[in-house]
Structure formats: C-alpha cells, structure tokens
C-alpha cells in the first residue's frame, strides 16, 4: 500500500515487476507511488494502472487533467498499437474504465508514446520509449475488460531489458 511502505522498503523487496495500482485522488496524493516509480523505473518493469498510469506519466513529465467524461464502471472501445502489452489482443478491444482524470496529450514528453486510445482521442495507454514502463488508464483486472488477463500476462513476460521471447 502506498501509505504503508517507504521507497527503501519497496526496493528491498527486489520485485521482478512493479504494478502501481488504481486508487482515489490525484497521483501526487498517492503516497509513495510516484517516488517508488521514480526510484525503480530504470531497473524494474513497471505497469501503471489508472491512477498508477497517471503517476507514471507525471514522473516522466506529463500532465494530468480532468477527463473529457467521467467514466466510472463503463466499458469503452480501445484502439491500440498491438505491441508489448497488447500483443495478441483484439484491436479494438473492450476495456473497463473508472476515472475522472486523464493524461493530457499535449503534455507528453518525447520518451512517452501513446499506445492506446479511445475514438475521441482520450489516452488509454502509454509506453516509455527506452524503459520497460507502460501505463493503462483502463482496468485490466475488471470484468469489463475481457482480455485483461492476457494483457497482464504480456506484462509479466517483460524482463528488465525488454520483452522476453
């Protein structure tokens, strides 16, 4: 939990992968989430989910603003680039959304690329260009995301230098 662990304690766990999960509020209010991402992003594959996606984006220099629409418990059609997390998933795919904030497209630094989006242009996925770090605005663990288990398995196939063969 973001309010029950320190960065040194998180590092001491020596995780093979780091998932920064959803939660209420803004990324900068999510305890040590951003600090843990910043401390571990260069050595540990990172997946940010919802608030974790926003935290990852902010660590990399992007902005988070109110979303175009409130999306709490709604499924949307998500288009993606069929790479890494999305390899082998249908395109488009259905995804469960539970958020009122979103990463703003115009604020993305060069090292972040949009990997998934909705038909109205809302960013649903980001990928770091040189590190094993990705974020998804939607919830892969939701019943509203039928392919979520495959996406999570794809993440677990990441290693510290790239995607395992």
Phi, psi and omega in degrees: 000142185296342181253008182233014181216151176255166177301312178301322178294320178297315178298320182297337177290342181049056181292148175281333180215154179233122173251122176258112195269176180292168176178176180277162173085197182261157181305320182290351177259006187265051175054230183270008185308308182293321180295321178293317177302310182301321182286332189245352188299330182281344186236346186229131175302133184239134170237118174263132179242122178057254177301324177295324175298314179295320178296316177301314180300316180293321176302324181275355175109005179275168178253154176237129182226173174303139179290163178300322180220147172289130183230086181245107180075034180239144176264143178229160171277127181240130176260145183216174184267005176064016180254160175043256182304327189264002182300128178082002179267150176298150180224110007282172178228162175268143180214138178278132183239140180215076183203156175237356177242159178207155175288135181272129185302315184292351183260001186291130174286165183303328185281353177252130178243143175287127180249344179206151185200164175264172181296336178267010173089004177292131180291125178247347179205144177228149177226133174286136186288334184235350179245161180276067182224129178219156176227149174231131178286330180277178183251105179293337181278353183282147174297340178282357177242086185302330182262013184299324180295323178294318178299317179293322176297320177300320177297318180293344175280351176292143167242182187293339181252342182177194179271130180296150178277000000 
